[in-house]
Amino acid sequence: MFAVQLLILALYLVSWYKMFEKMGRQGWEGLIPIYNMVILLEVIKKPWWWVLLMLFIPIVNIVFMILAFIELSKRFGQGTAFAIGLTFLGFIFFPLLAFGDYHFTPDNNNYSQA
């Protein structure tokens, strides 16, 4: 069981590294907890204080994470359903973003709704 958890962790780390590179950031920025959320919120143009809400307020953290993933999905040309996948099945959907043929657009005006 521990080996499976390590494999999933490694998959997440590699996926976040590659995803951050696709977003035009340094890959290592995706590997540092909390800092990666600050950078992610900066990239999707959300206020930094969302990180405080996600860290310290139960239930609100889930809602704000879903909202952040919806915006991230839009930036990669996906819709809300993909964001729900990122939230609840991240071990599948983050590698899809990282290694799939998804392209990041800095503004959310150029996306298709799923």
Stockholm file with secondary structure:
# STOCKHOLM 1.0

chainA/1-114         MFAVQLLILALYLVSWYKMFEKMGRQGWEGLIPIYNMVILLEVIKKPWWWVLLMLFIPIVNIVFMILAFIELSKRFGQGTAFAIGLTFLGFIFFPLLAFGDYHFTPDNNNYSQA
#=GR chainA/1-114 SS CHHHHHHHHHHHHHHHHHHHHHTTSCGGGGTSTTHHHHHHHHHTTCCTTHHHHHHHSTTHHHHHHHHHHHHHHHHTTCCHHHHHHHHHCHHHHHHHHHHSSCCCCSSTTSCCCC
#=GC SS_cons         CHHHHHHHHHHHHHHHHHHHHHTTSCGGGGTSTTHHHHHHHHHTTCCTTHHHHHHHSTTHHHHHHHHHHHHHHHHTTCCHHHHHHHHHCHHHHHHHHHHSSCCCCSSTTSCCCC
//
